Amino acid sequence: MVQLVADAISAALKVETEIVDEEMTVIAGTGKYREKINQKEEGGIREEGYLYGRVLMHNRWYVVENARQDPKYDPSVQNGNTEEFAEICCPIRQQGQAIGVIGLIAFTSEQRHQLMSNQENMLTFLFRMAELIESKISEVQAIQQLELATQNLETLIESVHEGILSINPAGRITHCNRTAERLINRDKKQLIGQPLDSVWPGSPMLDVLTTGQGYQEKEEMYSSSSSHMHFIVNATPVTLNGSLMSVVASFRRMSDARRLAYSLAGGDTASSFAGIKGKSDVIQAIKRQAAQVAQSHSSILITGESGTGKGLFAMAIHSHSPRNEGPFITVNCGAIPETLLESELFGYTRGAFTGANREGKAGKFELANGGTIFLDEIGDIPLHLQVKLLHVLQYKQVQRIGSEKSTPIDIRVIAATNRNLEQMVEDGEFRSDLYFRLNVIPLYIPPLRERREDIPVLMQYFLHKHANLLGRNIVGYSPEAQELFQHYPWPGNIRELENAVEYAVNMETQPVIGKESVPQRVLRAATTEHSPISLKERISQFEKTVLEGMLKQYGTSVQAKRRIAEELDISLATLYRKLEETVFLKNEKTS
């Protein structure tokens, strides 16, 4: 562009033109100056003895009427080697600073006469050309800066570990980064220009186009023929002059968000066997067994009392399995109302029932495709749903409510319960065929009272976790508090232990947790343990412990009580009397 200006000036004025930058490098020229492009003018020296040096130093114009006799024009004047007759030059400025020089040079007396007889007009014209060059330079620099900013932004977007996706006001995808491609499992070419609804059916991002209100950390689930997605999504509207131009979403896998949250809260990731604390031989053996079966695709049934960490084992098994890149979907079968459990598990089609989502909804089995579904409290699933669950496990297909179409799924099932499923099978409360489908690989997690060597490890772990969360400077336990925790039976297992430690961290004002900060139930248990009791009371306590264990093992149905009476070699009436005496039956009647 600058060379075009030089050529135009020379053609119009019939003189030679030279343009240099602030480093005295020739960037454009005509005649002999064209051959000097990219070379240093005046040796690149910015001094008073050189014309262009003075222009740049003083940021002003100069007129040299007789170059061959002006010693300040160029040192070559002293040697009589000057070819130029005259010159008019002015600075090229940017933001008031001289960044170059443009000069009109006469090499004949006729050209000199033309320059000198029209000095004012020539200077005015030269300044106009300098301003033109300045504006073009600014324009080029602005474009370069914009391109650089765009490139930096693109690099930033492609570098983040979250998916980035934007849609236009028509609801079509206009941009996505590589992470989004990977999470959605589609190539960018397959996404750009497509309606968002074809990728994320029923996405609330589309509502943002209407309301202009974004949202943060929203859990969203989508299912299609090629993928099943479970994300945490942030959506932000982009406006220009008051008009909504696009919506930008950032999203990540729900499983990744859970791992991050757990890591920040407790240090170790919940999906790692390292996150399962304990040094006892039994817990180490179970962890080794779980790590081994993680490589399989067979169903696993984890049993154990409430609070023993069955969910942690399920997550760790998934994380160490070949399916660890797939989703991990948890369903608490006991926490979902029976009327909603079927639709949660198997999904439903559009208009399947009153109050259903207008677009239908994928069930948990569909969302777990390619990964693992964890069915917690499986013993609470009603019999009529056990049949449908068995069909899914046998045929690896799921059929939504209101649909006649079956969708193939590739999942691993991990189930967990604190109930005696074998007894439930005998009592007709749980299907035997479903039990054997689930119990391919059994894992039993013993209660905390049977592995007391794990208690100090867990105590210290939970102390560190909750002291950090609460911002408390507590580093340990007093010997008295340690003793109380060590000998308490922990009927609620690890969950109760964490609850007790969190309570103590809240109550303690010193760097070490003392006896005074221990929960009252733990203190009462210690007091009861050391108080003198009669032989009759000891026998009663023993009978209560035995009956409690057998009821947990066999259940509380009539058939279960007959079996307990047979094993204890007592009559059913005697069993009921002893249950009355130990308050078990009274609790059943009042519950």
Secondary structure, 3 states (H helix, E strand, C coil): CHHHHHHHHHHHHCCEEEEEECCCEEEEECHHHHHHCCCEHHHHCCCCCCHHHHHHHHCCCEEECCHHHCCCCCCHHHHCCCCCCEEEEEEEEECCEEEEEEEEEECCHHHHHHHHHCHHHHHHHHHHHHHHHHHHHHHHHHHHHHHHHHHHHHHHHHHCCCEEEEECCCCEEEEECHHHHHHHCCCHHHHCCCEHHHHCCCCCHHHHHHHCCCEEEEEEEEECCCCEEEEEEEEEEEEECCEEEEEEEEEEEHHHHHHHHHHHHHCCCCCCHHHCCCCCHHHHHHHHHHHHHCCCCCCEEEECCCCCCHHHHHHHHHHCCCCCCCCEEEEECCCCCHHHHHHHHHEECCCCCCCCCCCCEECHHHHCCCCEEEEECHHHCCHHHHHHHHHHHHHCEEECECCCCEEECCCEEEEEECCCHHHHHHCCCCCHHHHHHHCCEEEECCCHHHCHHHHHHHHHHHHHHHHHHHCCCCCEECHHHHHHHHHCCCCCHHHHHHHHHHHHHHHCCCCEECHHHCCHHHHHHHHHHHCCCCHHHHHHHHHHHHHHHHHHHHCCCHHHHHHHHHHHCCCHHHHHHHHHHCCHHHHHHHC
